[in-house]
Amino acid sequence: MSSSTPDQTDPAILRTLARHPRPLGGDPVKQLDAPKVSLSGLVLNNAGGAKDSLALKKKPAWLKAKVPGGPGYERLKSIMDTHRLATVCQEAGCPNMGECWSRGVATIMILGDTCTRACGFCNVKTGRPATLDTDEPRRVAESLRLMGLKHVVITSVNRDELSDGGARIWAETILRSKDACPEMSIEVLIPDFEGNHDALQMVIDARPHIINHNLETIRRMYPAVRPSAKFDRSLEVLRRVKDQGLVAKTGIMVGIGERDEEVLSMMDDVLSKTATPNGSADILTIGQYLQPTRNHLPIDRFVTPEQFAMYHDEGIKRGFKVVQSGPLVRSSYHADHQADELSTITDEREKRNRAGMGDLLDRA
């Protein structure tokens, strides 16, 4: 099926092209020759030639998010603007930004706002990043000190043009943030560093409390969803994190073309292939994929709340300590609650172990 040339004067098309100046890696047909026969006129959405792509699906009633606003939101936005910090909340168009910012929670995005990769699902702009900002770790730590948070999530764009993928900035940001906010727990959502284990080790050595690396989707869909990544390489990131005694977390989107049995198989893959003497991956998040623009991968289905509940129960049954699964769940959504839940589970397990050891000593 052929696709008509986008209207270069349409404001929506211009905004999309400005954010994504080159074709997205998730476009599965961009390399094909022009077809000899066009079936465009037979597609209902394209009747009359008014549209150059299929219409976006209408969201179901359970996908409702809070509109940004209120004192907490304005306070956080002011701190971010003053310290010239980017957030993935804004750059990726997160549907939970209103709720999270209003209660003083945000996900800081370091290493700039331009990603060297072009994943088919992501709304962060892609291109050649600006010069590396070496003062960013200081500004992040200072802004976190002013926020007075209990838990923070820090993420980044991919910086594949750097020899270490930005790992040095990552490590300095974590260490400075620990210094500035000793009572705050730090969760990081990191890239795969293209399999550079020395770069990953720099982040691990900084000892954040939780290291998250998202798989984003099931193995079969990597060529369309994460064309510059590898499923097994991401599993190795999680395994190395867990092997060195840290909390390992990952997450996926659903509704992008996967099948339920593939989601369950993914859970088994994660738990078996991240297994170490310190256990397997600890936390799993599952949320609904929402197509940011017509230039991104389309939504295949809207997963119902009942299916998300099934994912949660299956994840816990299979061995994850914490599973957050729901239509609006994102990897950093309620991350502070996930950390609290994991801490409670760990404390209870330690109490049971101590009690069991006491019984053994009594019997001895």
Sequence and secondary structure as in RCSB ss.txt:
>XXXX:A:sequence
MSSSTPDQTDPAILRTLARHPRPLGGDPVKQLDAPKVSLSGLVLNNAGGAKDSLALKKKPAWLKAKVPGGPGYER
LKSIMDTHRLATVCQEAGCPNMGECWSRGVATIMILGDTCTRACGFCNVKTGRPATLDTDEPRRVAESLRLMGLK
HVVITSVNRDELSDGGARIWAETILRSKDACPEMSIEVLIPDFEGNHDALQMVIDARPHIINHNLETIRRMYPAV
RPSAKFDRSLEVLRRVKDQGLVAKTGIMVGIGERDEEVLSMMDDVLSKTATPNGSADILTIGQYLQPTRNHLPID
RFVTPEQFAMYHDEGIKRGFKVVQSGPLVRSSYHADHQADELSTITDEREKRNRAGMGDLLDRA
>XXXX:A:secstr
       TT HHHHHHHHH  S  TT TTTTS   SS  GGGSGGGGGG  SS       TT     S SHHHHH
HHHHHHHTT EEHHHHTT TTHHHHHHTT  EEEES S BS   TT  S BS   S  TTHHHHHHHHHHHHT S
EEEEEE   TTSTTTTHHHHHHHHHHHHHH TTSEEEEE   GGG HHHHHHHHHT  SEEE   BS GGGHHHH
 TT  HHHHHHHHHHHHHTT EEEEEEEESSS  HHHHHHHHHHHHHHT BTTBS  EEEEEE    STTS    
    HHHHHHHHHHHHHHT SEEEE TT  TTTTHHHHHHHHHHHHHHHHHHHHHHHHHHHHH 
